Amino acid sequence: MAVNRFTPRDSLTLSVAVIVGVYRPDSSAGEAEPGPPVFNIGDLTVLPRSVQAGDGVVISLSITNIAGTEGTYTVVVMVNDVKEAEESVTIAAGSTRHITFSLLKEVPGDYNVIVGGLSRNFTVVARTELSPPPPAPETPVSRLEPSALEAPAPPPVPQSTTNWVVIGVVAAVAAMLIILLIIGWIMKKNTN
């Protein structure tokens, strides 16, 4: 048997092939057994990204079964490391299901949603509602004065201090003068 010896000045190229697969000695000849279901989670969205306290957000995602067999996947929605929702869905081989959850938070703050290793954020801000007007005093209709029954006068319309008609007329006259001057200049230039 011949042995090749290499010195530090020689170079050697080594090729390696890696074969990935599963050997199943118990499977029938020519028939491959389908593997267990494999799920991909994607398209995680949380809308809207900012809400007022007490308003809801919608969490949506898609789950695809990329294997050759039907399977069930349990979707767990975690918000700030607390399980908020869970749902099991059965998905046929090669199919995709779109799942949505509604979530309501009362406490202002930033929230991190995690589903299947994906994460999105949303913010809850304090509710800003206008306070209701004070109740009107109760006065019996029979005691109302005639002036109280009249409709209130509309608020005055603010008058514009700019007279746009005058500005338009002045601009038109100025444009006409410029055009006449240009025509006169061209005619004078052509006669010379």
Helices and strands as residue ranges (DSSP letters): E 39-47, E 50-52, E 56-65, E 71-79, E 82-91, E 96-104, E 109-115, E 118-125, G 141-143, H 146-149, H 164-191
